[in-house]
Amino acid sequence: MKRSMILLPIVLLTFTVLSASAWTFHGDIQRTGNFTTAIKTGELVYKVYLTGFIDSSPVVYNGNVYVMNNPSMTPKSDKLGLYIINATNGTILKYISGFYGMATPTVYKDLIFVHAYDESDSNGYIFCLDSNGNIKWKKKIEENTAWWYVSSAPLVYNDSVYVRGYDTKLYKFDLNGNLIWEIDVEAVRNYHTTPSAYNGLIVFEKNDTSLCAHYENGSKAWCITLEGNITNSPAIAYGNVYIATEKRLYAINLSNGNVTWSVPFKGSLSTPAIAYGKLYIGSKDCKLYCFYANNGTEIWDFTAVKNPSAWDSIQSSVAYAEGLVYFATNTANGTIFALNASNGNLVWKFCVHQYVMSSPFLWRNKLYIGADDGNLYIFGLWKGDVYLTPGNFTVKADNGKTYVVSNLTALGALNEASKIGNFSYTVNETYGEEKLYPTSIGGIRDGWWCYNVNDEFPMNGTNKYPVRDGDVVYFWLWKSSGDNKENAPNEVIIRVHMKDAKINDLTVSSAKLGGNATAYVNVTAYSSDWFVVVVSGLNDNGDYIAGISTFYLKAGESLKIPVLIHIPQRNTVGTYKLFAGIYELSNYPNKLIDWFGAVNCEVTQ
């Protein structure tokens, strides 16, 4: 029976940080790595295997993840291309083959822009695809090149597409693929570097050591030569462009190209996250640094890898959200980290045991990142199994009242999951009658927390709805009219394991051949149902005796069930070792719930 959906009245709190113009590398066209919602526990909810290496960083747009993969060490088995994945449940929606690479896709006005290697002719192209993954147009950028050189992510700014080619050009196209202009940027070693934009300026790396800004018409605003080769992509904030080289970290005035400050630094591909006056950046020496953005003073550093080898580094660009910073290490034991942005203390970490060049992307309290094991990792609130036993717990609601709740309820399942997953929840008596509903889970309360059990919406509070073994309890966040369990921005998925009943004790009387023994089975029911109890066993000669009883119990009730056991005249005397088993009547004799024994029954002549 379908039930009415229960919506919980919570004040909606919405914020927008991602640029409205494009969903792109590092979250916005300024490349600030500044996201709206954090994930506070490192709970892996989905691992989506795509094959190959996933060095491209995922982006999320309109509920879908867009990410490319690139060849692994065994490329013949790789299934390479662009993947479109459901951001909520990790289902692969579309796979577009024929091109691949390490560049992060950009999504703009339902168009997908990808800088990728075309395996049909060994050239690099900028591709434009529609939302269904159909190619609308493509333009050649690099000719007769290696796939790894096609790694700079597209920039979409003011209805124009900018792409940095390994062929020494920066190109500008309109949305229909018409070339507007191209600029000579000379030789490039850092083929990953990606342009950024702000206030009518396009900022990019030139000839390995120069940082330049050009106006949208292609004319030069300024260009400055830095010490060492540029290693990452420019990030723009607070009137400065922040860029790293092999030797220094710079803040360059966006208006005139003058150096605001610089400090010694071992740069990597890691592009900084910038938020609340601070700059967070990974380095070649496997440390994550925090600096004041206005003067370059170091606030703290975090050692992600002790005694790193020459191959170890942080190539992942840093993401910031709600007081936490996220990044990954590019080592054989690659690890995803979440740190307290104020002091650099570790909040959580997750080891993928593979190299990670991909950068984290955060969307609706989930974190998405690729790795060189071919998996897209999706972290969220919680998904897993709970094992419930009879008993009660207390919970204090938002109204200040304390309630006693059975463990064997939907709220009991959430309570157990919160202990395993180390997340918080709050409840309130929303509709009276002491019916409790969640008002927040994992600190998230910017919507209505709904719940259903086995795809049905219960017409009762979470503390009043009993659960059974095998139930799947979904708690999901409703924020807008299109949200449901299948595409909700946040969810907790709980698989319930419990015994529907338990045998506490078994006693059996003695008997004579041709007569009857009486067994008493002490049973406690955890759910209201009809049950079957069977008592049976053998003696040393293999003679068999058995009895059966059927009964109904309400959840929480205990009863001593009598079972009459006939002793056939043809059996032999002696000691019979008896066991008791209990079943749901609807699942008898296929699913045994619990058993008890052995208990001796003495049979005489």
C-alpha positions in Angstrom: 0.0 0.0 0.0 1.3 3.4 -0.9 1.4 6.0 1.8 1.4 9.8 1.7 4.8 11.4 1.7 5.6 13.3 5.0 7.5 16.5 4.6 9.2 18.0 7.6 9.0 21.8 8.1 12.5 23.1 8.3 13.7 26.5 7.3 15.4 26.4 3.9 18.9 27.9 3.9 20.4 28.2 0.5 23.7 29.7 -0.6 25.3 29.9 -4.0 29.1 30.0 -4.3 29.7 28.2 -7.6 29.8 30.5 -10.6 26.5 30.6 -12.3 28.2 30.8 -15.7 29.9 27.3 -15.8 30.6 24.2 -13.8 34.2 23.6 -14.4 37.7 22.7 -13.1 38.1 23.9 -9.5 34.5 24.9 -9.1 34.4 28.3 -10.8 36.0 30.3 -13.6 38.3 32.1 -11.1 39.6 28.6 -10.1 39.1 29.4 -6.4 38.1 25.9 -5.3 35.5 27.4 -3.1 32.4 25.2 -2.7 29.1 25.6 -0.8 28.5 22.4 1.2 31.0 20.3 3.1 31.2 16.6 3.8 32.2 16.1 7.4 32.7 12.3 7.5 34.7 10.3 5.2 32.0 7.8 4.4 32.4 6.1 1.0 28.9 5.6 -0.4 29.6 4.7 -4.0 32.7 3.5 -5.9 32.1 3.6 -9.7 34.5 1.6 -11.8 35.2 3.2 -15.2 38.6 1.5 -16.0 41.8 3.2 -16.9 43.2 6.1 -14.8 40.9 8.9 -13.7 43.3 11.9 -13.6 40.6 14.2 -14.9 38.7 16.0 -12.1 34.9 15.4 -12.0 32.4 18.2 -12.2 28.7 18.0 -11.2 26.0 19.8 -13.1 22.2 19.4 -12.8 22.5 16.2 -10.8 25.1 14.5 -13.1 28.8 13.9 -12.8 30.9 14.5 -15.9 34.4 13.0 -15.9 36.9 11.5 -18.4 39.4 8.7 -18.0 42.8 8.1 -19.6 44.9 5.0 -20.4 46.2 2.8 -17.6 49.3 0.6 -17.6 47.1 -2.1 -19.4 45.4 0.1 -22.0 43.9 -2.7 -24.0 41.4 -3.4 -21.3 40.5 0.2 -20.7 37.1 1.6 -21.7 38.1 5.2 -22.4 35.9 8.2 -22.9 33.6 10.7 -21.3 31.2 9.3 -18.6 28.0 10.9 -17.4 27.0 9.5 -14.0 24.1 10.0 -11.7 25.5 12.2 -8.9 23.2 10.7 -6.3 23.5 6.9 -6.7 26.6 6.5 -9.0 24.7 4.9 -11.9 26.5 5.3 -15.2 24.0 7.1 -17.5 26.1 7.6 -20.6 29.5 6.5 -22.0 30.8 8.5 -25.0 33.8 6.8 -26.6 36.3 7.9 -29.3 38.1 10.5 -27.2 39.7 10.6 -23.8 42.2 12.5 -21.6 43.1 14.1 -18.4 41.4 17.5 -18.9 38.4 18.3 -16.7 35.1 18.9 -18.6 33.2 22.2 -18.5 29.4 22.3 -18.6 27.7 25.6 -19.6 24.1 26.1 -20.6 23.5 22.4 -21.1 26.6 22.2 -23.3 29.5 20.0 -22.5 33.0 21.2 -23.5 35.8 18.7 -23.5 39.5 19.1 -24.5 40.4 15.6 -25.4 42.6 13.3 -27.6 40.8 11.8 -30.6 42.0 8.2 -31.0 40.8 8.1 -34.6 43.5 10.5 -35.9 45.8 11.1 -32.9 44.9 14.8 -32.8 43.7 16.9 -29.9 40.3 18.7 -30.2 38.0 20.9 -28.3 34.6 19.1 -28.4 31.2 20.5 -27.8 28.5 18.0 -26.9 24.8 18.4 -26.1 23.4 17.2 -22.7 22.8 13.8 -24.2 26.4 13.4 -25.2 26.0 14.0 -28.9 28.9 15.9 -30.6 27.7 19.2 -31.9 31.1 20.3 -33.2 34.8 19.8 -32.7 37.8 21.9 -33.6 41.4 20.7 -33.9 43.8 22.1 -31.4 46.9 19.8 -31.3 48.0 17.9 -34.4 49.6 14.5 -34.3 50.2 14.6 -30.6 50.4 12.3 -27.6 47.2 12.0 -25.6 48.8 13.3 -22.3 49.6 16.6 -23.9 45.8 17.3 -24.3 45.2 18.1 -20.6 44.2 21.8 -20.2 40.6 22.2 -19.2 38.4 24.5 -21.2 37.4 27.9 -19.8 33.9 29.2 -20.7 33.4 32.9 -20.0 30.8 35.4 -21.3 29.6 32.9 -24.0 33.1 32.2 -25.3 35.2 29.1 -25.0 38.9 29.4 -24.3 41.3 26.5 -24.5 45.1 26.3 -24.0 46.7 24.1 -26.6 49.9 22.2 -26.4 50.5 23.6 -29.9 51.6 26.9 -28.3 48.3 28.7 -28.8 45.5 30.0 -26.7 42.2 29.8 -28.6 38.9 31.7 -28.3 35.8 30.2 -29.9 32.2 31.2 -29.8 29.6 28.7 -28.6 29.0 27.5 -32.2 32.7 26.6 -32.7 33.7 29.6 -34.7 37.3 30.8 -34.1 37.4 34.4 -32.8 41.1 34.7 -32.2 44.3 32.8 -31.2 47.3 34.0 -29.3 50.8 32.6 -29.4 51.8 31.4 -25.9 55.0 29.8 -27.1 56.4 26.5 -25.8 54.7 24.8 -22.8 56.0 22.1 -20.4 53.0 22.3 -18.1 50.3 20.9 -20.4 47.8 20.8 -17.5 47.7 24.5 -16.8 44.3 26.0 -17.4 43.3 29.6 -17.9 41.0 31.6 -15.5 38.9 34.7 -15.9 37.6 37.7 -14.0 36.5 41.2 -14.7 37.1 41.0 -18.4 40.5 39.5 -18.2 41.7 36.1 -19.3 44.7 34.9 -17.2 47.0 32.2 -18.4 50.6 30.8 -18.4 52.9 31.6 -21.3 56.3 30.1 -22.3 56.5 28.1 -19.0 57.7 31.1 -16.8 55.4 34.0 -17.7 51.9 34.8 -16.3 49.8 36.9 -18.7 46.5 38.7 -18.7 44.6 39.5 -22.0 41.4 41.3 -22.6 38.5 39.5 -24.1 39.4 41.0 -27.5 42.8 39.3 -27.4 44.9 42.4 -26.6 47.5 42.1 -23.9 46.8 43.8 -20.5 50.1 42.7 -18.9 52.7 39.9 -18.8 55.2 39.1 -16.0 58.1 36.7 -15.9 58.4 34.6 -12.7 61.2 32.7 -11.1 61.0 29.0 -12.2 58.5 27.1 -14.4 54.8 27.6 -13.6 53.4 24.4 -12.2 49.6 24.9 -11.7 46.7 27.1 -12.9 46.1 30.7 -11.9 43.5 31.4 -9.2 41.9 34.8 -8.9 40.7 36.4 -5.6 41.0 39.6 -3.6 42.3 41.5 -6.6 45.3 39.1 -7.0 46.2 36.2 -9.2 47.8 33.4 -7.2 50.2 31.1 -9.1 53.0 28.6 -8.1 56.2 27.8 -9.8 58.9 25.2 -9.0 60.5 27.8 -6.7 58.0 30.3 -5.4 54.3 31.0 -4.7 53.2 34.4 -6.0 50.4 36.8 -5.6 50.2 39.1 -8.7 48.1 42.2 -8.8 45.3 41.5 -11.3 45.0 45.1 -12.5 48.7 45.8 -13.4 50.7 42.5 -13.1 52.9 43.7 -10.3 54.0 41.3 -7.6 52.0 41.7 -4.5 54.1 39.2 -2.6 56.0 35.9 -3.2 57.4 33.2 -0.9 59.7 30.2 -1.5 57.6 27.2 -2.5 57.9 23.9 -4.3 54.9 24.1 -6.6 53.0 21.2 -8.1 49.8 20.9 -10.2 47.9 21.7 -7.1 45.9 25.0 -7.7 45.0 26.8 -4.4 41.7 27.1 -2.8 41.0 30.6 -1.6 38.4 31.4 1.1 38.0 33.9 3.9 41.3 35.6 3.4 43.3 32.4 3.4 45.0 30.4 0.6 45.4 26.6 0.8 47.7 24.8 -1.6 49.5 21.4 -2.0 53.2 21.1 -2.8 55.8 18.9 -4.4 57.1 18.0 -0.9 53.7 16.4 0.1 52.6 19.1 2.4 49.4 21.1 2.4 50.1 24.8 3.3 47.8 27.6 4.5 48.9 31.2 3.9 47.3 34.6 4.5 46.2 35.6 1.1 47.0 39.3 1.6 50.7 38.9 2.5 51.8 35.3 2.1 52.5 34.6 5.8 52.3 31.0 6.5 49.6 30.0 9.1 50.1 26.3 9.2 51.2 23.3 7.2 50.2 19.6 7.2 52.5 16.8 6.3 50.5 14.3 4.3 53.3 11.9 3.6 56.3 11.5 5.9 59.7 11.0 4.1 58.2 11.2 0.6 60.1 9.7 -2.3 61.0 11.7 -5.4 57.8 10.5 -7.1 55.4 11.5 -4.2 53.6 14.8 -4.2 50.3 16.6 -3.9 49.0 17.2 -7.4 45.4 17.4 -6.5 44.0 20.9 -6.3 42.5 21.9 -3.0 38.7 22.3 -2.3 37.3 24.4 0.5 33.8 24.2 2.0 32.4 25.2 5.4 35.6 25.3 7.3 37.2 22.2 5.8 39.8 21.7 3.1 40.0 18.6 0.9 42.8 17.2 -1.3 44.5 13.9 -2.2 48.1 12.6 -2.4 49.7 11.3 -5.6 51.5 8.3 -4.0 51.3 4.6 -4.3 49.1 4.7 -1.1 47.1 7.7 -2.4 44.9 9.1 0.3 42.0 11.6 0.4 42.2 14.1 3.3 39.9 16.5 5.0 41.5 19.0 7.3 40.2 21.7 9.6 40.8 24.9 7.6 41.6 26.9 10.8 44.4 24.9 12.2 45.2 22.1 9.7 44.1 19.3 12.1 43.0 16.1 10.4 39.2 15.6 10.3 39.1 12.4 8.2 41.1 10.5 5.6 40.4 7.7 3.2 43.2 5.6 1.6 42.5 4.4 -2.0 45.9 2.6 -2.2 46.6 4.2 -5.7 47.9 7.4 -7.1 45.4 10.3 -7.1 46.0 13.3 -9.5 42.3 14.1 -9.7 40.9 17.0 -7.7 37.8 16.9 -5.4 34.5 18.4 -6.5 31.8 19.0 -3.9 28.1 19.1 -4.5 25.2 18.9 -2.1 27.2 17.4 0.8 29.0 14.9 -1.4 32.6 14.7 -2.6 33.6 13.3 -5.9 37.2 12.4 -6.9 38.9 9.9 -9.3 41.9 7.7 -8.8 44.4 5.6 -10.8 42.5 2.4 -9.9 39.9 3.4 -12.4 37.3 4.3 -9.8 35.2 7.4 -9.3 34.9 7.8 -5.5 31.7 9.3 -4.1 31.7 10.2 -0.4 28.5 11.2 1.4 26.6 10.9 4.6 26.2 7.1 5.2 25.2 3.8 3.6 25.5 0.5 5.3 24.2 -2.3 7.5 23.0 -2.1 11.1 22.3 -5.0 13.4 19.4 -4.3 15.8 18.7 -6.0 19.1 15.7 -5.5 21.4 15.9 -2.6 23.9 15.3 1.1 24.2 17.2 4.3 24.0 16.4 7.9 24.8 16.5 10.9 22.6 16.0 14.6 23.4 13.9 16.4 20.8 14.2 20.0 19.6 11.2 20.8 21.8 13.3 19.9 24.9 11.3 16.7 25.7 13.0 13.3 26.2 11.5 10.3 24.5 12.0 6.6 25.0 12.4 4.8 21.6 12.6 1.1 20.7 15.7 0.0 19.0 13.6 -1.9 16.6 12.1 1.1 14.8 13.1 3.3 11.9 14.5 5.8 14.3 16.3 3.0 16.1 18.0 2.1 12.8 19.0 5.8 12.3 20.4 5.9 15.8 22.5 2.8 15.3 23.7 4.1 11.9 24.7 7.4 13.5 27.0 5.5 16.0 28.6 3.5 13.2 29.0 6.5 10.8 29.8 9.0 13.5 27.2 11.5 12.3 24.6 13.5 14.3 20.9 13.8 14.0 18.1 15.7 15.6 14.4 15.1 15.8 11.2 16.8 16.8 7.6 16.0 17.5 6.4 17.6 14.4 2.8 16.4 14.1 1.9 15.7 17.8 1.0 12.2 19.2 4.7 11.8 20.2 5.6 11.1 16.6 9.2 12.0 15.9 10.8 13.0 12.6 14.3 14.1 11.8 15.0 17.8 11.6 18.7 17.3 10.7 21.1 14.5 9.8 24.8 15.0 9.7 24.2 18.7 10.6 22.2 19.2 7.4 18.9 20.9 7.9 18.4 23.1 4.8 15.4 21.1 3.6 12.8 18.5 4.7 14.1 15.1 5.8 11.8 12.4 4.6 12.0 8.7 5.1 10.6 5.6 3.6 10.9 1.9 4.2 11.2 -0.5 1.3 10.0 2.2 -1.1 6.9 3.0 0.9 6.2 6.1 2.8 5.1 5.2 6.4 2.1 7.1 7.8 3.8 7.3 11.2 6.7 8.8 13.1 10.1 7.3 12.8 9.9 6.2 16.5 6.6 4.5 15.9 7.4 2.6 12.8 8.7 -1.0 13.5 11.3 -2.4 11.2 12.1 -6.0 10.4 15.0 -8.1 9.2 15.8 -7.2 5.5 14.1 -3.8 5.6 15.9 -0.9 3.8 15.3 2.4 5.5 15.9 5.5 3.4 16.3 9.0 5.0 16.5 11.6 2.2 16.5 15.4 1.9 13.8 17.1 0.0 14.9 20.6 -1.1 12.9 21.3 -4.3 9.9 20.1 -6.2 12.0 17.7 -8.3 13.7 15.9 -5.4 12.8 12.3 -4.6 14.5 9.3 -3.2 16.2 8.5 -6.5 17.8 11.9 -6.9 17.8 13.5 -3.4 20.8 15.7 -2.7 21.5 13.8 0.5 20.5 10.4 1.8 21.3 7.8 4.5 20.6 4.3 3.3 20.3 1.7 6.1 20.0 -2.1 5.6 18.4 -3.6 8.7 19.5 -6.9 10.1 17.7 -8.4 13.1 16.1 -11.5 14.4 12.3 -11.3 14.2 12.2 -13.6 17.2 14.5 -15.3 19.7 14.4 -18.6 21.6 15.4 -17.9 25.2 15.1 -21.4 26.6 14.0 -25.0 26.0 12.9 -27.6 28.5 11.6 -31.1 27.7 9.9 -33.7 29.9 10.8 -37.4 29.8 8.5 -39.9 28.0 7.8 -43.6 27.3 7.6 -45.4 24.0 4.2 -44.9 22.5 3.6 -41.9 24.6 4.3 -38.1 24.4 6.9 -35.7 25.7 6.1 -32.1 26.3 8.6 -29.4 25.4 8.3 -25.8 26.4 10.0 -23.2 24.2 10.4 -19.7 25.7 10.2 -17.3 22.8 10.4 -13.5 22.5 9.0 -11.8 19.4 10.8 -8.7 18.0 8.0 -8.1 15.4 4.3 -8.9 15.4 3.7 -12.0 13.3 2.6 -15.7 13.2 5.5 -18.0 14.0 6.2 -21.7 13.9 8.3 -23.6 16.5 9.7 -27.0 15.7 11.3 -29.3 18.3 13.2 -32.3 17.0 16.1 -34.6 17.5 17.8 -38.0 17.4 19.1 -40.7 19.7 22.4 -42.6 19.2 20.6 -45.2 17.1 19.3 -42.5 14.6 15.7 -42.7 15.8 13.9 -39.4 15.2 11.2 -37.6 17.2 9.6 -34.2 16.5 6.8 -31.8 17.3 5.5 -28.5 16.0 3.4 -25.5 17.2 2.0 -22.4 15.5 1.3 -19.2 17.4 1.0 -15.4 17.1 3.0 -12.9 19.1 3.1 -9.1 19.2 6.4 -7.3 19.0 8.1 -7.3 22.4 5.9 -10.2 23.8 7.4 -13.3 25.4 5.6 -16.6 25.8 6.4 -20.2 26.8 5.1 -22.3 23.9 4.1 -25.9 24.6 5.1 -28.5 21.9 3.7 -32.0 22.1 6.2 -34.6 20.8 5.0 -38.1 20.1 7.4 -41.0 20.7 6.7 -43.8 18.2 6.4 -47.4 19.7 9.0 -48.6 17.1 11.7 -46.2 18.4 14.4 -47.4 20.8 14.8 -46.2 24.3 17.6 -43.9 25.4 18.6 -40.2 25.4 17.3 -38.0 22.5 19.2 -34.8 21.9 16.5 -32.2 20.9 16.8 -28.8 19.2 14.2 -26.0 18.9 13.9 -23.8 15.8 11.6 -20.9 15.1 10.3 -19.6 11.7 8.0 -17.0 10.4 4.9 -18.9 9.3 5.1 -17.2 5.9 8.7 -18.4 5.4 8.4 -21.8 6.9 10.4 -24.0 6.4 12.8 -22.0 4.2 14.1 -19.3 6.6 15.2 -20.2 10.1 15.2 -17.2 12.5 16.8 -18.7 15.6 17.6 -22.1 17.2 18.4 -23.4 20.7 19.8 -26.7 22.0 20.6 -29.4 22.5 18.4 -30.5 25.5 18.1 -34.2 26.5 14.8 -36.1 26.5 14.9 -39.4 28.3 12.8 -42.1 26.7 12.0 -45.4 28.6 10.1 -48.6 27.9 
